[in-house]
């Protein structure tokens, strides 16, 4: 989340007047994240999240995102729900941007990730994948392997400003991933951005998932690999094999992983690392001056990429395939 577009008090009041929610009590920008402008909006009916979709989001994708949240909730996944205005529509315009109100999800994301968080995440991610199976809309993942080369080329001329030699390292890794990326693994709806700040817990139990604005159709095990990178490395950069084992084992208890998915996991983790390295690199080099946004260090994902480049089997992530009957 972030704030790129400032919204006046008058604009907020006029926007909220289209909903049966009472008067506006407060509206405060949320600085986390890098994609859209987000505000914690409190009305007489309670708290909501107001999102203005910025230029990176294609308005044509919004029915997919909003419909997916409604579909998942109807199939047992706790997530925010789009709020419909008096005319029955959820998607509106505010300050020249597509905008939506969604319900406020109670809980907190874990600032310090514990093993039990990873266990809950694994089961929750598998439940999301199963619940998404019947969703009728489709959305291609523009940030999968076919989209990485254009991102690289957009940042390559200045990549070595961030770290000497980064351009050549990224080029070599892209060559490998493009040659080796699997195409025949189970696919479906994935979250594609399930970082700790998008997963809420209450009393140690997973209470809900938020921020579905990267959701798309792709390999299900790729979503697992994204979570390995986001949840299983410590602040000092070390890989926590206990967290990885709990994440994978609890995922597999809810949605079994095939032998082919497990074999591909190191490669998928490399792909996940390059994807977030490239988007962070682009944002690091191009975030507008004065934007209310916290840039994220791309080199964190260079370290993760180098770790996965040395991994040969899923056993190095703490999971014995024999324990799953494979």
HELIX and SHEET records of a PDB file:
HELIX    1   1 UNK A    9  UNK A   16  1                                   8    
HELIX    2   2 UNK A   59  UNK A   61  5                                   3    
HELIX    3   3 UNK A   62  UNK A   74  1                                  13    
HELIX    4   4 UNK A  115  UNK A  131  1                                  17    
HELIX    5   5 UNK A  132  UNK A  134  5                                   3    
HELIX    6   6 UNK A  145  UNK A  156  1                                  12    
HELIX    7   7 UNK A  159  UNK A  162  1                                   4    
HELIX    8   8 UNK A  166  UNK A  180  1                                  15    
HELIX    9   9 UNK A  196  UNK A  198  5                                   3    
HELIX   10  10 UNK A  220  UNK A  231  1                                  12    
HELIX   11  11 UNK A  241  UNK A  254  1                                  14    
HELIX   12  12 UNK A  259  UNK A  286  1                                  28    
HELIX   13  13 UNK A  299  UNK A  309  1                                  11    
HELIX   14  14 UNK A  314  UNK A  317  5                                   4    
HELIX   15  15 UNK A  321  UNK A  324  5                                   4    
SHEET    1   A 5 UNK A  24  UNK A  29  0                                        
SHEET    2   A 5 UNK A  37  UNK A  43 -1                                        
SHEET    3   A 5 UNK A  46  UNK A  52 -1                                        
SHEET    4   A 5 UNK A  97  UNK A 103 -1                                        
SHEET    5   A 5 UNK A  92  UNK A  94 -1                                        
SHEET    1   B 2 UNK A 187  UNK A 190  0                                        
SHEET    2   B 2 UNK A 216  UNK A 219 -1                                        
SHEET    1   C 2 UNK A 199  UNK A 202  0                                        
SHEET    2   C 2 UNK A 205  UNK A 209 -1                                        
END                                                                             
